[in-house]
Amino acid sequence: MNKAIPSAEDFSRAAKALIDGGAASTFEAATQILEQACPSIVAGPDAMAHAHQAALLTSVETTVRAFGHALVHLPPEVAAAACSLPGHNHSTVRDAVTEAGGELVELDETLATSAPTIIIGKATVSREMTLQVTWDQWFAHVDVDGLRLPERGNMILAAVAAAALAVTECFKRALGQLEACRRNRSLNLWRPELNDYPWEMASPRDELIGPSLRHLPQAVWFVGLGHLGQGYAWCWRLLPYADPSQCHIQLQDFDRVNHANRSTGMFVRDGDERRMKTRVISEALEGAGFITRIVERRLLPETRRDSTEPALALIGVDKVEPRRLISDVGWSFAVDVGLGGGPTDFTGINVHTFPAPTSSNNVAAWNAPRTSQRAARAREQKAYLSAQADGADACGLVQLAETSVAAPFVGVVAACIAVAEPLRALHGHHPHLTLAFDAGRTRPPRSTTGDETPRIAFVPAQASSNPQSLTSTP
């Protein structure tokens, strides 16, 4: 009797990292490992501000999608507070967390597991491994000793990136990386090369950790709405627009939602299967007040930007062919992000911006011949060999092996970096021509910087709603 295996469209692309990397000997074991390793999420009673809510919802959404569930503790005052995040009108924080799939528990219940605990706000948790999510201006930080940054500013993506990095650490530990969850993590979205927070300065300068946002793009074009494109939309929806209806967003994708997208796409819910991805994302963004336009076709060689369409583009495709077309479309500024797809490199993030000295059709990495070595190595792992020995369909195994590993928390970290590029340009910085970062490692990004600042039409940002400064103590 042939043994049934999950199809490429059904199996979690995050769980696939355990299969392809050899951490799980069967497909069922991968799910069980993630269930046992799933982090708890604890909010402190002071986690009431907009940025704290963004960090909380980011951690819940990415944890549920990657691990299959999430245990969340909310103090009564936080649970009953109005959710201030766009698209959550008339909802409490409790409503938003449960809608995201979080399971609300008492604090003592979260202590029953040996998995790590992610903390947002001030909370005392007696656990072996805790990850404090914290930030300051554009600087995102995860601290294993409970230290907190001032948590200032309206650059909401620093809070989002910190939350996603914390979930990344928990997932890397599930893969067997023992140093994960026992080391601090940082990402400076303003100056990525500065990986250390200037603790010694009483008031760190804007030149080191970035200014408050004054301007935001007036329009943007998202190409590709898979897990990376949905990461763009997740981050964009949280930006502090004074009036979101002043921003027009063009959404381009030709594909429909499948079951596996539930484990990677930040906006995919049960019931969205077979819907066009553009419609799902448009609904979410329109619900937050943005104006959207839908394009349901591939990016083609003859595609040219019309003068009425956004001049800023964020590219989130998984094939090189559309990337080679970027320089010819007519965007004044385009940011492309490529992600790793194997069991060890899936946390790798590579950014290219255009215009650049090298045209998109001449980028060396996009012209190298493609190989199937990764899929061949995957099929040598225990889970595939066991399924094959049990009579599993050979074609199904090949198709599953050829499917890339993907994780929502990596998509969110990558999106924070990508969205930060036009924001940096609007606030006086030259964009990075290239930037390489591994969300699963402590090394700072490697980057090259251009010498021109692109012109981006902008509208006003809302002033910071969280100006208070906290003391950086446990």
KEVEXMI-867746 format. One record per residue (C-alpha): residue in three letters; x, y, z. Coordinates in steps of 0.25 Angstrom, whole numbers, plus 2048, in hexadecimal, padded with zeros to 3 digits. Example, Ala and Ser with C-alpha at 12.3 -4.5 7.8 and 13.67 -1.06 7.14 Angstrom:
ALA8317EE81F
SER8377FC81D
This chain:
MET800800800
ASN80580E7FC
LYS807817808
ALA801824807
ILE80A830808
PRO80783F809
SER8068467FC
ALA80F8527F9
GLU80385B7FA
ASP7FF855807
PHE80B853810
SER81185F818
ARG81C865811
ALA82286981F
ALA82185B824
LYS828857817
ALA83585D81D
LEU835851827
ILE83384781D
ASP83D84C813
GLY84884F81D
GLY846841824
ALA841846831
ALA83483D82F
SER83482F82B
THR82682F826
PHE81C83A821
GLU81383782D
ALA81F839836
ALA822847831
THR81484C835
GLN816846843
ILE82484C845
LEU81E85A841
GLU81385884B
GLN81C855856
ALA826860853
CYS81B86B851
PRO81E877859
SER81587E863
ILE81288C861
VAL81089586E
ALA80C8A486E
GLY80F8AD87A
PRO8048B687F
ASP80C8C2879
ALA80B8BC86B
MET8008C5867
ALA8068CF85D
HIS8048CD84E
ALA8128C884B
HIS8108BD857
GLN8038B9850
ALA80B8B8843
ALA8168AF849
LEU80B8A6850
LEU8038A4844
THR80F8A183B
SER815897845
VAL807890846
GLU804890837
THR81288A834
THR81288083F
VAL80587A83C
ARG80987982D
ALA81687382F
PHE81486A83C
GLY80586783A
HIS80086E847
ALA804879851
LEU80287A860
VAL7FF889863
HIS7FE88F871
LEU7F889D872
PRO7F68A587E
PRO7E78A9880
GLU7EA8B887D
VAL7F18B4870
ALA7E78AA86C
ALA7DC8B486D
ALA7E38BF867
ALA7DE8C4859
CYS7E78BF84E
SER7ED8CB847
LEU7F38C383B
PRO7ED8C782D
GLY7E38BD829
HIS7DE8B9837
ASN7D38C4839
HIS7CB8C2845
SER7D38B6849
THR7DA8B4857
VAL7E88AE858
ARG7E28A185D
ASP7D98A1850
ALA7E58A3847
VAL7EE89984E
THR7E388E84D
GLU7E089283E
ALA7EE88F83B
GLY7ED881841
GLY7F388484F
GLU7EE87C85B
LEU7ED884867
VAL7F287E874
GLU7F6882882
LEU804885885
ASP80687888D
GLU802870881
THR80C876878
LEU817871882
ALA813862880
THR81B861873
SER82A861872
ALA829869865
PRO82E878865
THR826884869
ILE825890861
ILE82289D86A
ILE81C8AA865
GLY81C8B586F
LYS8208B387E
ALA81D8A5883
THR82389C88D
VAL82488E888
SER82C88388F
ARG83187C883
GLU83E87687E
MET83D87D871
THR83688B86F
LEU837894863
GLN8348A3866
VAL82F8AA85A
THR8338B885A
TRP8378C4851
ASP83B8D3850
GLN8388DB844
TRP83D8D2838
PHE8458C9841
ALA83E8BB843
HIS8448B284F
VAL8418A5855
ASP8488A3863
VAL84989686B
ASP84D89E878
GLY8408A6878
LEU8468B3875
ARG83D8BD86E
LEU8408C9865
PRO8388D6866
GLU82D8D185C
ARG82B8DE856
GLY8278E4849
ASN81D8E283E
MET8268D8835
ILE81D8CD838
LEU8258C3830
ALA8308C283A
ALA8268BC844
VAL8218B3839
ALA82F8AE835
ALA8338AC844
ALA8268A3845
ALA82989B839
LEU83889983D
ALA83389384A
VAL82B889843
THR83688683A
GLU83F883846
CYS83487984B
PHE83387283D
LYS84287183C
ARG84286A84A
ALA838860845
LEU84185D83A
GLY84C859844
GLN854866844
LEU857866853
GLU85D874853
ALA85087A84E
CYS84788085A
ARG854882862
ARG85A88E85A
ASN85689C858
ARG8518A084A
SER8518AE844
LEU84D8B5836
ASN84F8C3834
LEU8468C7828
TRP84C8D5827
ARG85A8D1826
PRO85B8C2825
GLU86A8C2826
LEU8698C7835
ASN8648BA83C
ASP8678BF84A
TYR85E8C8852
PRO8658D4857
TRP8628D1866
GLU86C8DB86B
MET8658E7865
ALA85A8ED86E
SER8528F1862
PRO8578EA855
ARG8578F3849
ASP84E8F283D
GLU85B8F0834
LEU85D8E283B
ILE84F8DD83D
GLY8478E5834
PRO83D8F1835
SER82E8F1837
LEU8268EF82A
ARG8218FC824
HIS81E8F7816
LEU8188EA810
PRO8178E6802
GLN80B8EB7FA
ALA80A8DE7F2
VAL8108D07F0
TRP80F8C47E7
PHE8108B67ED
VAL8158AC7E3
GLY81289E7E8
LEU80989B7F4
GLY80F88E7FA
HIS81488E808
LEU81F899805
GLY8148A27FE
GLN80B8A0809
GLY8168A4813
TYR8178B180B
ALA8088B380D
TRP8098AF81B
CYS8138BA81E
TRP80D8C4815
ARG8008C381C
LEU8068C7829
LEU80E8D3824
PRO8098E082B
TYR8018E7820
ALA7FA8F3824
ASP7F08EF81A
PRO7F18E2813
SER7E88E5808
GLN7F38EF803
CYS7FB8E27FF
HIS7F88DA7F3
ILE7FD8CC7F2
GLN7FD8C37E6
LEU7FD8B47E8
GLN8028AB7DD
ASP80189C7DE
PHE7FB8917D5
ASP7F98867DF
ARG7EF8807E8
VAL7F087D7F7
ASN7F386E7FA
HIS7F3867807
ALA802868809
ASN801877809
ARG7FB877816
SER80887381C
THR80F87F816
GLY80688A811
MET80389581C
PHE7F5898817
VAL7F088A813
ARG7E588481C
ASP7DD87781C
GLY7D3879811
ASP7DC881807
GLU7E08757FF
ARG7DE8767F0
ARG7DC8857F2
MET7E588E7EA
LYS7F18937F2
THR7EF8A17ED
ARG7E08A17F2
VAL7E489C800
ILE7EF8A7802
SER7E78B27FC
GLU7DC8AF806
ALA7E68B0811
LEU7EC8BD80C
GLU7DF8C4809
GLY7D98C0816
ALA7E58C881C
GLY7E18D4813
PHE7EB8D3808
ILE7E78D47F9
THR7EA8C87F1
ARG7EB8C47E2
ILE7EC8B57DE
VAL7F48B07D2
GLU7F28A17D0
ARG7FD89D7C7
ARG80C89A7C7
LEU8168A47C5
LEU8198A37B6
PRO8248A87AD
GLU81B8B27A7
THR8168B77B4
ARG8198C67B5
ARG8148D07C0
ASP80A8DA7BD
SER80B8E87C2
THR7FF8E67CB
GLU8058D97D2
PRO80E8D97DE
ALA81D8DD7DB
LEU8218D57E7
ALA8218C67E7
LEU8248BA7F1
ILE8278AD7EA
GLY8248A07F1
VAL8248957E6
ASP82B8887E7
LYS8308867D9
VAL83C88E7D2
GLU8358907C5
PRO82C89C7CA
ARG8388A27D2
ARG8408A37C5
LEU8358AD7C0
ILE8358B77CB
SER83E8C17C5
ASP8358C27B8
VAL8278C47BF
GLY82A8D37C2
TRP82A8D37D1
SER8318DF7D7
PHE8358D67E3
ALA8338C77E4
VAL8378BE7F0
ASP8398AF7ED
VAL83A8A47F8
GLY83F8967F6
LEU83E88C801
GLY84587E803
GLY83D872801
GLY845867807
PRO845861815
THR85186981A
ASP850875811
PHE841878812
THR84488481B
GLY84D88A811
ILE84989880C
ASN84F89F7FF
VAL84A8AD7FB
HIS84D8B47EE
THR8488C27EB
PHE8478C97DD
PRO84B8D17D6
ALA8598CC7D8
PRO8668CC7D0
THR8628BE7CC
SER8558BC7C5
SER84C8B17CA
ASN84E8A87BE
ASN85D8A87C1
VAL85D8A47D0
ALA8668987D0
ALA85E8907DA
TRP8528917D2
ASN85988C7C5
ALA8608807CB
PRO85A8727C7
ARG85086C7D1
THR85385E7D7
SER84A8547DE
GLN8558517E8
ARG84D8567F4
ALA84184D7F0
ALA84B8417EE
ARG8518437FC
ALA843844802
ARG83F8377FC
GLU84A830804
GLN845834811
LYS83E82981A
ALA83082E818
TYR83082D809
LEU83881F80A
SER82E81A814
ALA82281F80C
GLN8288197FF
ALA82A80B806
ASP81C80B80B
GLY81780D7FC
ALA81481C7FC
ASP8128227EE
ALA81F8257E8
CYS81A8307E0
GLY8148377EC
LEU8218357F4
VAL82983C7E8
GLN81F8477E8
LEU81F8497F7
ALA82F8497F7
GLU82F8547ED
THR82685D7F5
SER82E8687FC
VAL82F86980B
ALA82887680F
ALA82587D81C
PRO81C888820
PHE82588F82A
VAL83088F81F
GLY827896816
VAL8238A0820
VAL8328A3823
ALA8358A5814
ALA8298AE812
CYS82E8B781E
ILE83B8B8817
ALA8358BA809
VAL82A8C580E
ALA8358CC815
GLU83D8CF808
PRO8338D9803
LEU8318DF811
ARG83F8E1812
ALA8408E8805
LEU8348F1809
HIS83C8F5816
GLY8498F880F
HIS8518EB80D
HIS8568E5801
PRO8508D87FE
HIS8588CB7FF
LEU85B8C57F1
THR85D8B77F7
LEU85A8B2805
ALA85C8A480B
PHE85789F818
ASP85589281F
ALA849893828
GLY84E88682F
ARG85C88B832
THR86289683B
ARG86B89C830
PRO8678AA82C
PRO8628AD81D
ARG86C8AF812
SER8698BA809
THR86D8C37FE
THR8678D17FD
GLY8648DA7F1
ASP8678E87EF
GLU85A8ED7EB
THR84D8EF7F2
PRO8408EB7EA
ARG8358F57E9
ILE8288EF7F0
ALA81B8F67F1
PHE8178F7800
VAL80C8FB809
PRO80C8FE818
ALA80F8F4823
GLN8088F4830
ALA8108F983C
SER8158EF846
SER80A8EA84F
ASN8148E4858
PRO81E8EE85D
GLN8218E986A
SER82F8E486E
LEU8318D8876
THR83D8D487F
SER8458C9879
THR8448C0885
PRO8408B2887
